[in-house]
């Protein structure tokens, strides 16, 4: 039986995806697609691999997502990628802690890593809505 937290994550992800797709530009949509792809790949990893193998796979997926969002944050005029990358880095830290523990206490940081995905998705959604309301134009890689 899936937990209420897992259900909350997927509902927030779908809502963030829908809002972000409408509020963002093509660069934001690429970042959102990377976030959704990472979530799906993580779910597949947890479904078909054992705990340690799933944590290793999710760690690789999360590092790749952090690099992609971090790169976007560096070249974009938007602030939401910075916030998302920060929250995602905390999530990755807890995933690596869960991978390092390897005993019955492993579930505590594993659950904490999942928690930090929710503030990251909220930061993305709220940031995109604020940018859209303010009429901010995303100048990716533009000269200052």
N, C-alpha and C positions, 0 to 999 in steps of 0.2 A: 504494500500500500504506500503510495507516494506521500511524502510529508507535506504539510501545509506551507513550509518554507520553499520547497521545490515548486509547488503550484504558484506561490506568490512570485517567485523569480520568473517563471515562464509568462505569467500574466503581465508583469512589469516589462519584460523584454518585448513582448508583442506590442504593448502600448507604446513603449519608447520607439520601437521600429516604425510603427504607424505614424506617430507624431513627427518623428525625425525625418521620415521620408517626405512628408508634406512641408515641413518647415525648413529643411536643409537644401543646400545646392548640390551639384553633382559630386563635389569633393566630400561633403558631409555624408552623402549617400554611400560613397565608397567606404568611408570609415564605419558607417552603420552596418554595411554588408559584412565587413571584416568582423565586427562584434558579434553579429548573428551567426556567422560561420564558425567562429570560435566557440560559441555556446553550443551549437549543434555537434561539433566535433568533440567537445568535452562530454556531452551527454552520451554520445556513441561510445566514447572511451569508458565511461563509468558503467555502461550497460554490458559491454562485452569483455572487459578486462578485469583482472583481479585488482584488489585495492592498491597494491604497490605499483603495478604496471599502469593502472589508471592514473594514479598521482603523477607518475613520470610523464605519461602522455599529456596530461593536462598542464603540467609544468612547461613542457615544450610549446604547447599551444598558447599558453598565457605569455610566455616570453616573446613569441612571434607577434602576438596582439599588442603587447606593450611596445615593441619596436615600431610596429606600424602606426599606432596611435601617437607614440612619442614623436615620430618623424612628422606626422601630420600637425601635431601641436607646434613644432618648431617652424614650420613653413606657413602656417595659417595665421590669420588675424583674429581668429576666434579664441575665446577663453575656455569653452567647454572641453576641448581635447586635453588641456592641462589638468583640469579637475578630474576628468575621466582617467587619465594616465596615473594621477596620484592615487586615486582610490584603487585602481587596478594593480598598482605596484604593491599596495598593502595586501591585497588579496593574494598576489603572487608570493609575497613573503610568508603568509600563513600556509599556503600550499607547500612551499619548500620546507617549512617547519614540520608539517604533517608527514612529509616524505622522510625527513631526518629522524623522526621519533621512533617509528617502527615498534610500537607496543600498544597496549589497550588505551593509552592516552592520546593516540593518534587522531581520534575522532574530534577532539576539541579544536585544534587548529584547522582541521579539515572543514568543520562547520563554520568557523570564523572566516575562512577564506570565501566561502559562499555568501556570507552576509555582506561583505564589502562590494559585491557586484551590484547590490541594490542602490547604494548611494552613487555609484558610478553611473548607473543608468538614469537615475534622477538628475544628476548633474548634467548629463548629456541632454536630456529632454528639456529641462528648465533653461539651460543655456541656449539651445536652439530656439526656443520660444521667445526668450528675451531678445536675442539677435534679430529674429524676424520682426518682432514688434518695433524694435528700434530702427529697423531698416538697414542693418549692418550688411555690407557687401563683403563677402569673403574674398580677399585678395591673396590667394595661395602663391607664395614665392615672390610677391611684389617687392619692389625696392622701396625703402623707407624714405 
